[in-house]
Amino acid sequence: MDKKNALRAGALAAGTTLMMLLMSSPALALTRDDGDDPGPGLSIAETLGLYVVAPVVIFGIIAGLVMVLDKSHKHV
């Protein structure tokens, strides 16, 4: 890939990202809908556990199962 194509791809990616950010409207989240019943918020520990620790643990379990159940021949 030459420099011109790389620059074009980077500009396209940046432009697409910018347009997606501009088109999304988080301000509309301030308006409550009828029947909206949000639950209690998460603490910092609960948030870290849900979005950091749990995916790492799940990844570790899947990687461990793949390594244990690997049927390929081992080369020494």
C-alpha positions in Angstrom: 0.0 0.0 0.0 1.5 3.3 -1.0 1.5 6.5 1.0 -1.5 8.0 -1.0 -3.7 5.0 -0.4 -2.8 4.8 3.3 -3.6 8.5 3.7 -6.9 8.0 1.9 -7.8 5.0 4.1 -6.9 7.0 7.2 -8.9 10.0 6.2 -11.9 7.8 5.4 -11.7 6.0 8.7 -11.4 9.3 10.6 -14.2 10.9 8.6 -16.5 7.9 9.2 -15.7 7.9 12.9 -16.4 11.7 13.1 -19.7 11.4 11.3 -20.8 8.6 13.6 -20.0 10.7 16.6 -21.7 13.7 15.3 -24.8 11.8 14.2 -25.3 10.1 17.6 -27.1 12.3 20.0 -26.4 11.5 23.7 -28.3 14.7 24.7 -31.5 12.7 23.9 -30.7 10.4 26.7 -31.6 13.1 29.2 -35.2 13.0 28.1 -37.0 10.3 30.1 -39.5 8.0 28.3 -42.8 7.0 29.7 -42.5 3.8 31.7 -38.7 4.3 32.0 -37.6 2.6 35.3 -33.8 2.7 35.6 -32.4 0.5 38.3 -29.8 1.5 40.9 -26.4 2.5 39.5 -23.3 0.3 39.7 -20.5 1.0 42.1 -16.9 1.3 40.8 -16.1 -2.2 42.0 -19.2 -3.7 40.3 -18.4 -1.8 37.1 -14.8 -3.0 37.0 -15.9 -6.5 37.8 -18.5 -6.6 35.1 -16.5 -4.9 32.3 -12.9 -5.8 33.1 -12.7 -8.9 35.4 -15.5 -10.9 33.9 -14.2 -10.7 30.3 -10.7 -11.5 31.3 -11.9 -14.6 33.3 -14.1 -15.7 30.4 -11.1 -15.3 28.0 -8.9 -17.3 30.4 -11.4 -20.1 30.6 -11.8 -20.3 26.8 -8.0 -20.1 26.2 -7.5 -22.8 28.8 -10.1 -25.1 27.2 -8.5 -24.6 23.8 -5.1 -25.5 25.2 -6.3 -28.5 27.1 -8.5 -29.9 24.3 -5.9 -29.2 21.5 -5.6 -32.3 19.4 -2.7 -31.2 17.2 0.6 -33.0 17.3 3.2 -31.5 19.5 6.5 -30.7 17.8 9.6 -30.9 20.0 
